[in-house]
Amino acid sequence: MTTTVVLADDEALLRSALAALLPLEGDIAVLAEAAEGTAAVEAVLEHRPDVLVIDLEMPGTDGLEAVTRLRRERPEQVILMLTRHARPGVLRRALKLGVQGFVSKAADPAHIAEVIAALHGGRRWIDPDVSALAVIDDSPLTDREVDVLRETREGYSVAEIAGRLHLAEGTVRNYLSNAMHKTQTRTRHEAARYAREHDWL
C-alpha cells in the first residue's frame, strides 16, 4: 500500500533529492513540497498525507510552530521531523506535541523511507544520535520559563505574551524575572538570547 507524504524543508536541494529518491526506496508518493512552515500546514490540510516529513529549523514559521498549528487542525496527522542539531528543549517540546519520529537530516534516504513506513504502520522512531541529545539537559529553566523566553525572542511584549500563553501579565513577569535570575542577565531579551545560545530553547 502506497504511503502518501508531504515534504517540508527550506533546503531546496535536499527537498528535491528526497522527493526524487523516497519513491525509489519504498512505496511512497510525494503529494506536495513546501519550503517553510506555513506552506507545509496548508499543503497538509489540502492533501491530507499519511505522513508529514518536516524540517525542524526553517525560516519564518519553523517546524515546531507548524506542528503546533497542525495539531489544532488535524490532530491525527503522523509527523516525521528531520533535524540536524536538535536541542534537548526542542526535542521535548516536539515529543509533547506528539511528533512520532525523529531522523537526522544526514540519514540515508533508504533509512528515511523505512522510518516513514514504520510511522505509517503506527510505530514511533527516534534515531539513536537524536535521542542521545534529548536526554542531555543542563537547563535550569522550567517549561513555562522557556515558553515566555521563546515568545520574547519572537519580539512580543509582556502583554502580548500573556495573551498568547493565556497567563496573567504578572505571572509572565515572574517567569521572566526567574529566567533572568537563572541566566544572570539584566533584560528579558538578554535572557532569551542566553538561553538560545545554550540550546535551552
Buried (B, 14 or more C-beta within 10 A) or exposed (E): EEBBBBBBBBBEEBBEEBBEBBBEBBEBEBBBBBBBBBBBBBBBBEBEBBBBBBBBBBEEBBBBBBBBBBBEEEEEBBBBBBBEEBBBBBBBBBBEBBBBBBBBBEBEBEBBBBBBBBBBEEEEBBBEBBEEBBEEBEBBBEEBBBBBBBBBBEEBEBEBBBBBBEBEBEBBBBBBEBBBEBBEBEEBBBBBBBBBEBBBB
